[in-house]
């Protein structure tokens, strides 16, 4: 035991020093060689990563022969795209790959992935290797398409197929450098236990099978990093601890644990919780920020403190990327800023799933809404922001200046782009910005909507956009629709924006597919179009709990107004009555 411990310490020192020489001292946390394991050193060198999402993992089920990397609307990957991602500061890249629709069962009874498909996939992997990336290869949607139904029997077809696929992948990529790692399966889960074989047992068996195939396949695979997911890639304590126990049993220093994080469903999925520091559930102290802290604490206690490196193979959000149903933009920036900061504190590699930058054509620009925050994070910088919402709603001319408290995150406030000092003042001791009454009232003379886009600049990190919005009460009209197509109601918004909504039946009971929660899901049950002036109740709202009769929607706006709008449902017909008390 002592000899093994000494060898691990020596290995950690060698790996740490070699990575410092290869990648620069700034890429690693200032920890001692004794405190860091090979997988931790590897993960820290991975830095901040990016997923080539919805590409090699995409597929067509109507005609397998048409399955292509463009099947879900993403462009073909080019070498320029890979180089651009590297130039933006990403150090690692995850290239999800779905084998389903791309393998055949041979005459010998073994499954074989299409050679042309593997050749193309390897081309992109090699582009990433040549660009200097750490590269994560995995089996992706196979997890839920067919592996999830496995019964735990090693003679069953799912198990044999899984082993065949990894046998081919391990051999095909065995001579890649050790900057390429293998993730056994994406987001694993099983439909049910089988007798005494639990779902966690099944995951352990699958991970063990891939691990043995990889380690026995020759080339560089004897020491290649193998990435082991938790059940459903959950960061819950029980899932993390179970995965650590499995990893510990391998007695192998070249193992990385992985989880995914998409924040809390009611926040990330936009079920009315719009603020990053907003209480998630009545009676609970949980907020999206606090649950990030909880997640990283779990990863530290379950893995990092025990010498196992962690990569968060995916993180992001669940609401649409754009449109009225998207997460509140400023609050999303706070989420991304804090998440990347905590990852850097714990020496964890976070790999963003959604599009941080344009993938269609050069110059592959950062997403204008949240790209600058990711850009700052890859440079090791924290970003600052207003403590409150990035939108200030103004109904009338003001009688005094508007105060905006700032959360600096270690930075200093520099100024507001294009404004004169007479337009605002700043109190450094309380980090409070005050817009002058004269400036605000001058801007108020404009029409409804955004009357000022203030670009706040700081000593480090991304700029922050603070918007002044002139508003008046919105005007809702009557309309007709159906439960099949939904109902679209004309609205003159007058600068107002919808924060959330709740549906009630005639007895005051919440109704709809998410009636278990206080609010409806923006984008699935209802939506808005501010450009065309509409508020829509979508067909996703009309489930079995929505009976005939009068239905009242309580609509809360970001400016604090509350509108009650009623519809009448009769069979499949829906009539918008109008605003009610």
MOVEN-V471601 format. One record per residue. N is the residue number from 0. RES is the residue in one small letter. OMEGA is omega in whole degrees, 0 to 359 (NA if undefined). NEAR is the number of other C-alpha atoms within 10 Angstrom. Layout:
# MOVEN-V471601
<<N	RES	OMEGA	NEAR> <N	RES	OMEGA	NEAR>>
This chain:
# MOVEN-V471601
<<0	x	180	6> <1	x	181	7> <2	x	179	8> <3	x	180	10> <4	x	180	10> <5	x	179	12> <6	x	180	12> <7	x	178	18> <8	x	179	18> <9	x	178	16> <10	x	179	18> <11	x	180	24> <12	x	180	20> <13	x	181	14> <14	x	181	20> <15	x	181	26> <16	x	180	16> <17	x	179	13> <18	x	176	18> <19	x	179	16> <20	x	185	10> <21	x	190	10> <22	x	178	15> <23	x	183	12> <24	x	183	14> <25	x	183	10> <26	x	184	16> <27	x	177	21> <28	x	181	16> <29	x	177	9> <30	x	183	10> <31	x	179	10> <32	x	181	18> <33	x	185	13> <34	x	186	13> <35	x	179	26> <36	x	177	25> <37	x	181	27> <38	x	177	27> <39	x	178	30> <40	x	180	27> <41	x	182	28> <42	x	179	26> <43	x	177	25> <44	x	177	28> <45	x	178	26> <46	x	178	26> <47	x	186	27> <48	x	186	27> <49	x	177	24> <50	x	169	22> <51	x	194	20> <52	x	174	20> <53	x	183	21> <54	x	178	22> <55	x	174	25> <56	x	181	24> <57	x	184	22> <58	x	174	25> <59	x	178	16> <60	x	179	10> <61	x	178	8> <62	x	185	9> <63	x	183	13> <64	x	181	11> <65	x	178	14> <66	x	186	20> <67	x	179	18> <68	x	178	24> <69	x	188	18> <70	x	181	17> <71	x	170	16> <72	x	178	10> <73	x	178	16> <74	x	173	14> <75	x	179	15> <76	x	176	19> <77	x	177	15> <78	x	178	15> <79	x	178	14> <80	x	180	20> <81	x	180	22> <82	x	179	16> <83	x	178	19> <84	x	178	23> <85	x	180	19> <86	x	179	11> <87	x	175	16> <88	x	176	18> <89	x	181	24> <90	x	180	26> <91	x	183	28> <92	x	177	27> <93	x	184	27> <94	x	181	23> <95	x	181	24> <96	x	175	25> <97	x	180	23> <98	x	182	24> <99	x	186	22> <100	x	183	18> <101	x	176	19> <102	x	176	18> <103	x	177	14> <104	x	183	11> <105	x	180	9> <106	x	180	7> <107	x	178	6> <108	x	180	11> <109	x	179	14> <110	x	184	19> <111	x	177	18> <112	x	180	18> <113	x	186	13> <114	x	180	11> <115	x	178	10> <116	x	179	17> <117	x	180	16> <118	x	179	12> <119	x	178	14> <120	x	180	18> <121	x	178	16> <122	x	180	15> <123	x	176	16> <124	x	182	24> <125	x	174	18> <126	x	181	17> <127	x	177	26> <128	x	181	20> <129	x	179	12> <130	x	179	17> <131	x	179	16> <132	x	157	26> <133	x	189	25> <134	x	177	25> <135	x	176	22> <136	x	176	23> <137	x	163	22> <138	x	192	23> <139	x	187	23> <140	x	172	21> <141	x	183	20> <142	x	183	20> <143	x	182	15> <144	x	183	11> <145	x	184	15> <146	x	183	21> <147	x	182	18> <148	x	182	14> <149	x	185	20> <150	x	179	21> <151	x	180	23> <152	x	182	14> <153	x	175	14> <154	x	180	9> <155	x	186	11> <156	x	182	14> <157	x	180	18> <158	x	181	19> <159	x	178	16> <160	x	180	19> <161	x	180	22> <162	x	178	20> <163	x	181	19> <164	x	180	19> <165	x	175	22> <166	x	179	20> <167	x	182	18> <168	x	182	21> <169	x	179	23> <170	x	185	16> <171	x	185	15> <172	x	187	20> <173	x	182	20> <174	x	174	13> <175	x	178	17> <176	x	184	16> <177	x	170	16> <178	x	173	18> <179	x	180	26> <180	x	180	24> <181	x	172	26> <182	x	192	25> <183	x	182	24> <184	x	179	29> <185	x	172	27> <186	x	184	22> <187	x	175	25> <188	x	182	21> <189	x	187	22> <190	x	181	12> <191	x	170	15> <192	x	177	15> <193	x	183	15> <194	x	180	8> <195	x	180	8> <196	x	182	13> <197	x	177	14> <198	x	176	21> <199	x	175	19> <200	x	180	16> <201	x	178	23> <202	x	178	24> <203	x	180	20> <204	x	178	17> <205	x	179	20> <206	x	179	22> <207	x	181	17> <208	x	179	19> <209	x	180	23> <210	x	182	22> <211	x	178	14> <212	x	182	19> <213	x	185	28> <214	x	183	17> <215	x	188	13> <216	x	174	19> <217	x	181	14> <218	x	179	18> <219	x	186	18> <220	x	179	25> <221	x	181	14> <222	x	181	16> <223	x	176	20> <224	x	175	25> <225	x	185	26> <226	x	185	25> <227	x	180	29> <228	x	167	30> <229	x	178	28> <230	x	187	25> <231	x	186	18> <232	x	179	24> <233	x	176	18> <234	x	174	24> <235	x	187	16> <236	x	183	16> <237	x	179	14> <238	x	180	18> <239	x	181	23> <240	x	179	18> <241	x	180	16> <242	x	175	25> <243	x	180	20> <244	x	177	13> <245	x	181	19> <246	x	181	22> <247	x	180	15> <248	x	178	9> <249	x	180	12> <250	x	185	10> <251	x	183	14> <252	x	185	21> <253	x	180	21> <254	x	177	28> <255	x	173	26> <256	x	178	27> <257	x	173	29> <258	x	173	26> <259	x	181	23> <260	x	176	21> <261	x	180	15> <262	x	185	21> <263	x	185	19> <264	x	185	15> <265	x	174	21> <266	x	185	26> <267	x	179	23> <268	x	177	23> <269	x	172	26> <270	x	173	26> <271	x	175	23> <272	x	190	26> <273	x	185	26> <274	x	180	21> <275	x	179	23> <276	x	181	17> <277	x	177	15> <278	x	183	18> <279	x	185	21> <280	x	179	13> <281	x	179	8> <282	x	180	7> <283	x	179	8> <284	x	185	11> <285	x	169	17> <286	x	175	20> <287	x	179	23> <288	x	181	19> <289	x	180	14> <290	x	169	15> <291	x	177	20> <292	x	181	14> <293	x	181	16> <294	x	181	18> <295	x	176	19> <296	x	178	17> <297	x	180	18> <298	x	178	26> <299	x	185	19> <300	x	185	13> <301	x	187	23> <302	x	192	24> <303	x	179	23> <304	x	181	12> <305	x	173	14> <306	x	180	19> <307	x	177	25> <308	x	183	30> <309	x	170	29> <310	x	173	29> <311	x	191	23> <312	x	175	27> <313	x	165	25> <314	x	181	20> <315	x	183	20> <316	x	187	24> <317	x	177	18> <318	x	177	22> <319	x	180	16> <320	x	187	14> <321	x	176	10> <322	x	184	13> <323	x	183	18> <324	x	178	23> <325	x	174	20> <326	x	180	27> <327	x	192	20> <328	x	181	18> <329	x	180	22> <330	x	175	20> <331	x	178	21> <332	x	178	24> <333	x	178	21> <334	x	181	23> <335	x	180	20> <336	x	184	25> <337	x	180	21> <338	x	180	21> <339	x	176	24> <340	x	180	17> <341	x	178	17> <342	x	179	20> <343	x	178	20> <344	x	185	10> <345	x	181	17> <346	x	181	22> <347	x	178	28> <348	x	176	27> <349	x	183	28> <350	x	186	26> <351	x	179	27> <352	x	184	21> <353	x	185	17> <354	x	176	17> <355	x	179	23> <356	x	182	20> <357	x	180	15> <358	x	189	21> <359	x	185	14> <360	x	175	11> <361	x	9	10> <362	x	177	12> <363	x	188	16> <364	x	174	15> <365	x	172	18> <366	x	187	15> <367	x	183	11> <368	x	185	16> <369	x	178	20> <370	x	180	19> <371	x	178	21> <372	x	176	29> <373	x	178	28> <374	x	178	20> <375	x	182	19> <376	x	181	25> <377	x	175	19> <378	x	178	14> <379	x	183	19> <380	x	169	20> <381	x	178	21> <382	x	181	29> <383	x	182	27> <384	x	174	28> <385	x	182	22> <386	x	177	16> <387	x	181	16> <388	x	178	19> <389	x	177	20> <390	x	177	19> <391	x	184	17> <392	x	184	21> <393	x	182	20> <394	x	181	14> <395	x	173	11> <396	x	185	15> <397	x	178	14> <398	x	176	11> <399	x	180	13> <400	x	179	18> <401	x	180	16> <402	x	180	14> <403	x	176	20> <404	x	182	17> <405	x	169	17> <406	x	191	18> <407	x	180	19> <408	x	177	16> <409	x	180	12> <410	x	175	15> <411	x	176	15> <412	x	182	22> <413	x	180	12> <414	x	178	19> <415	x	184	20> <416	x	173	12> <417	x	180	9> <418	x	175	12> <419	x	181	11> <420	x	179	12> <421	x	182	10> <422	x	182	15> <423	x	173	20> <424	x	182	16> <425	x	178	18> <426	x	188	11> <427	x	184	11> <428	x	180	6> <429	x	182	10> <430	x	182	16> <431	x	177	17> <432	x	178	22> <433	x	175	16> <434	x	184	18> <435	x	177	19> <436	x	183	16> <437	x	180	17> <438	x	183	17> <439	x	183	22> <440	x	175	17> <441	x	179	11> <442	x	184	16> <443	x	181	22> <444	x	179	11> <445	x	179	13> <446	x	180	13> <447	x	182	17> <448	x	182	19> <449	x	178	18> <450	x	176	20> <451	x	173	18> <452	x	185	15> <453	x	181	18> <454	x	181	16> <455	x	182	20> <456	x	185	20> <457	x	183	19> <458	x	180	15> <459	x	177	19> <460	x	185	24> <461	x	169	24> <462	x	178	20> <463	x	179	23> <464	x	177	20> <465	x	187	20> <466	x	168	18> <467	x	185	20> <468	x	176	25> <469	x	184	25> <470	x	171	22> <471	x	180	18> <472	x	178	16> <473	x	180	16> <474	x	180	14> <475	x	179	21> <476	x	173	17> <477	x	181	16> <478	x	173	15> <479	x	179	15> <480	x	179	21> <481	x	177	19> <482	x	180	20> <483	x	183	13> <484	x	185	14> <485	x	179	21> <486	x	181	23> <487	x	187	23> <488	x	176	20> <489	x	181	18> <490	x	167	19> <491	x	190	18> <492	x	178	24> <493	x	176	18> <494	x	180	21> <495	x	176	22> <496	x	183	22> <497	x	177	23> <498	x	183	23> <499	x	182	24> <500	x	177	23> <501	x	180	24> <502	x	180	25> <503	x	172	18> <504	x	184	19> <505	x	179	12> <506	x	179	8> <507	x	178	10> <508	x	175	10> <509	x	180	23> <510	x	181	25> <511	x	185	23> <512	x	179	18> <513	x	183	17> <514	x	175	16> <515	x	181	10> <516	x	185	16> <517	x	187	19> <518	x	176	22> <519	x	178	26> <520	x	177	28> <521	x	179	25> <522	x	178	21> <523	x	179	19> <524	x	178	22> <525	x	176	22> <526	x	179	22> <527	x	175	23> <528	x	185	17> <529	x	180	18> <530	x	182	9> <531	x	176	11> <532	x	179	16> <533	x	170	18> <534	x	187	21> <535	x	166	18> <536	x	188	26> <537	x	180	21> <538	x	177	17> <539	x	179	17> <540	x	191	21> <541	x	176	20> <542	x	188	13> <543	x	180	9> <544	x	183	13> <545	x	184	18> <546	x	177	16> <547	x	179	15> <548	x	180	14> <549	x	179	18> <550	x	180	24> <551	x	176	24> <552	x	174	20> <553	x	188	19> <554	x	178	17> <555	x	180	18> <556	x	182	17> <557	x	180	16> <558	x	177	21> <559	x	178	12> <560	x	175	15> <561	x	180	16> <562	x	173	20> <563	x	181	17> <564	x	184	20> <565	x	171	22> <566	x	175	23> <567	x	179	16> <568	x	175	20> <569	x	186	14> <570	x	178	11> <571	x	181	13> <572	x	180	16> <573	x	180	23> <574	x	175	18> <575	x	184	22> <576	x	181	18> <577	x	182	16> <578	x	180	17> <579	x	178	12> <580	x	NA	7>>
